[in-house]
């Protein structure tokens, strides 16, 4: 049963949606949504389900000030009959000069191309789900804070992001310690359809903070370095990213984590794209911040784009994880935007 709190949130979102619908002509407000349904076969069992329903709202308040809100309705694993609502993004953007923006609120951390591009609309994903480094929570998906952002400067179309925000273990509305997280990212687009990017993330996790559903017993200094290459041309698609994580404590010293994936696809026709994705997660012995579970995965799939807002995907995945062993699965997805 949906909780009273969730019901109130649903009602408030409904009122919010109606209000902006009525005033959209004056403020150029747009309301969109995304959803998908799934069927999978694993370990001799077939299952049906869905990922998320995403409510996406943008509004041009003035020629320099804009708003973006993204709320996700999703199943809560802790209760077989309950669902939750999460505010994934709440952004007020001020364009102060040219292509330079000041951003306040909760954003998707600009640490890699995937996290900064695809968000929660599964219809736009090149594969059914995110790479494994997301499920392993190698990178912090969100940051609440202040950001400077710029894009498309010069012949190389240079872009940058500088973010200062609440750190790991913090709530979206309050930091749990004095230390702030820092993200610095830069990219270029030297030719059409090609993106080359790098980023650095730094934070200190205070002792006793709860991160990834576990209490951290030591102060952890974390640095994440990421490189990204993305090319989505008329025929060939390539997306590869690697993250090098360094977690340091006074007792264990520095421990390294390497997480990477490679996606490639080829457009047989304008609508049909076969693809593969390789994932690799490797943790150093003695790692205490991440759960050490060395994992490799191979995905082979087909994507059929009915149109821009309706996509069908079919995947076979073979995965080997240090803790779970080998698993094989077949998954089909129908994702839409509305």
N, C-alpha and C positions, 0 to 999 in steps of 0.2 A: 504494500500500500504506500502511495506517495505521502510523505510526511507533511505536516502542517506548514513547516518552514518552506519546503519545496513548493507547496501550493501557493503560498504568498508570493514567492519569487516569480512563479509562472504568471500570476495575476499582475504583478508590477511590470513585468516584461510586456504583457499584453497591452496594458494601459500605455506604456512607453511607446510601443509599436504603433498603436492607434494615433497617439498624439503626433508622432513624427509623420505618419501617413497624411494626416490632415494638413500639416504645415509644410509638407515637402516642397510644394510649389514655390514657397517663399524662400526656403533655405536650401533647395537643391539636395534634399535628403533621399537616399536610396536604401532600401531594405531588401536584403537577399538572404537566401538560406541554402544549406547543403546537407545532404543525408546520403546514406548508403546502406544496403542490405547485403548479407553474406551467407554463403553456405560452404561448409568445409567437411572434409573427410580425413580423419586421423585415428590411428590405433583401432581400426575396424568400426569406427562410430561416425555417423553423419550428424552434423549440427547445423542449425539455422540461427541467425542473429543479425546484429547491426552494430556499427561503431558509435557514431555520434550524430546528433542533429544540431546543426550550427546556425545560429542567427547572427547575421552580419549587417551592421548598420554604419553607413557613412553619411556625413552631412557637411556641406560647405557653408559655414556660418557667415564668413565674410570673404573677401578676395584673398585674405592672408591666414585666416583661422579656420581650421577644420577639425572634425571629430570623427573618431572611429571606435566602434564598440563591437566586440565579438563575444557572444555567450554560447556555451555548449551544454546541451542536455545529453546526459550519458548514464549508462547503467552503473550502479554501485556494487562492486563485488562483495562487499561486506553484508549486503542484504539482497536476497533473491527476488524481492518484489519492489525494491525502492530504486529511485533514480535521483540523480543530483544535477544541479546547475552550477557551472563554474564560469566566472568572468575570465576569459582567456586574454583579452586585450581591452584596455580602456585608455584611449590616446587622445590628447589634445595637442594639435600641431600648429605651430606658428611659423609661417614663412617670413623670415626677417630680411632676407636679401637674396635675390636671384634663386639659385637652386639650393640654398642653405636653409635648414629648418631647425627650430627648437622644438623638442618633443617632451611632453610630460605625461606620466602615467605608467601603466603596465604594458610592456611590449614583449614581443618575441625577441629573445637575445640574438643579436646579429653575429653569432659565432660561426655559423656556416651557411652555405647557400640554401640547403634544404629548409632549415629552421626559419630562415629569413624570407623564404619565397612561398612555400606551399601551405603553411598554417594548417587549418582544419578542414578545408574543402577537399575531400578525398577524390572528387571528380577531376582535380588537377594533378593528382599524384601520378608519376610515371609507373609506379607499382601499386599493389593493393595497400600496403602499409609502409610505415617509415623504416629506415635502416635500423639494424639491431642496436646501434649505439644510443638510439633514443630510448628503447625499452630498458637498456642497462643504465640509463640516466647518467651517461658520461658527461654530457653538457647540460648546463642549466637552461631549461627551455624558456623561462620568462625572467624578466628583470623589471622591478618597479623602481622608477627613479626619473632622472633627467638625462636627455640625450641631445647631442648635436649631430646633425646628419646632412650630408651633401651628396650630390650625384651629377654625373654627366658634365664634367669639367674637361675642356680641351679635346684634342683629337683622340686621346685614349679613353675618353669618357670616364675619367677618374671619379670614384666615389669614396666616401668615408663615413664611419660611425664612431662616436665617442660617447660611452654610456657610464654614468655613475649611479649606483642604485643600492637597494637593500641586498644584503649578501645571502649566502646559502644558510638555510635554517631559519630565515626570517619569514614573517607573514607579509602578504601583499600590502598591508596597511601600516606596518610598523617593523623597523629593524630590530633584531634581537641583540645586537651589540653595536659598539662604536665604529667598527670597521665597515667600510663600504666596498662593494665590488666595483671593479673597473674593467670595462671592455673597450678595446680599440680594434677597429676593423677597417680594411681598405681593399678596394677592388678596382679593376680596370675592365673595359670592354673594347679591346683594340679593333675588333671587327664585328660585324653583325653576328648575333647568336652566340658569341663567345664571351665567357665570364671567367676571370682569374682573380681569386681573392685570398687574403690571409687575415688572421685575427689572433688576438691575445686576450685572455681572460684571467683576472687575478682576484683572489678573495682569501680571507682567513676564516675558517669555520671555528667558532668558539667551542670550548669544551662543554659538553652537556647539551649542545644543540641537537634537535631532531631533524635528520635529513634522510630521505629515502626510507622512511618508516623505521629508522633505527637511531638510537642515541649515540652520538659520537663521544667516545671516552677521552679523546685527546684534542688539543688545539691542532688544527690541520691548516697549513698554508698550501693553497692550490694555485697552480698555473696551468692553463690550457692553451696550446698552440694548434691552430687549424689552418690547413691549406685546402683550397677548393678549385676545381676546374669543371666548368659546365659548358657544353656546346649542344644546342638543339637546332639543327639545320633542317633543310627541306627533306632530307632523306635519313641522315645519321644522327643519333642522339648519344651523348656521352656525359656522364656525371660521376665524378670521383672526388672523395673527400677523405682526409685523414686527420685525426686529432691525437696529439701527444699530450698526455696528462702527467703532471708531476705533483704528487702529494707528499708533503714533508711534515714530519712530527719530530719532537725532541727525542722520542724513544726509538723510532724506527728509521729515522733519516729520510732520504728521498726515495720514493718508489714510483716507477714508471708504468703508465698504462698506454697502450696503443690501440686505437680503434679506427677502422677504415672500411670503406665500401666502394665498389665499382659497379656502376649501372651503364649498360649500353643497349640501344635499341635501333631497329632499322625499319623504316616505313616501306613495307611491301606495296601498299597502296596508301592513299591519303588517309584512310580510316583504320587500316590494320597494321599494328606494330608488334612484331615479336621482340622479346627482350630477355636479358639475363641480368641478375644482380648477385654479386659476391660480397659477403660480409665477413669481417674478421675482428675479433676482440681478444686482446692478449694482456694479461695482468702479471705484474712482477710478484714473485713470492714475497710475502710479508706485507702486502697491501692491506690497509685497515679501513680505508674510507669507502672504496668500492667493494662490492661483493666479488671475490675472485672466482670467475667462472669463464675460463677460456672457451670461446665459441667460434665456430666457423659455420657458414651457411651458403648454400647455392640455391638460387631461384631461377626457374625458367618460366616465362609467361607470355601471354598474348593479351594485347589491349586493342579493343575495337571501339573507336570513337563514333558513336551514332551522330552526335553533333557536339558543339562546344560544351554543353551542359548535360550530357548523358553519355556515360562510358561504361562498357562492360569489360571486366578483366578476369583472366583465368591463370592460375599459378600452380606450379608444383615446387615444393620446397623440401630440400634435404638439409637437416641441421645436426651438427654434432656439438654438444655442450659438455664441459667437464663434469658438471653436477648431474645432468639429466641423461646423458648418453645420446644415442642417435634417435631422431624422429623424422618421419616423412609425412607430408600433408599435401592435400589438394584443396585449393580455395577458389571460389568464384565470387565476384563482387559486381554489384550494379550500383553505380554512384551517380547522383544527379545534383544539379543546382537549380534553384527555383527563386 
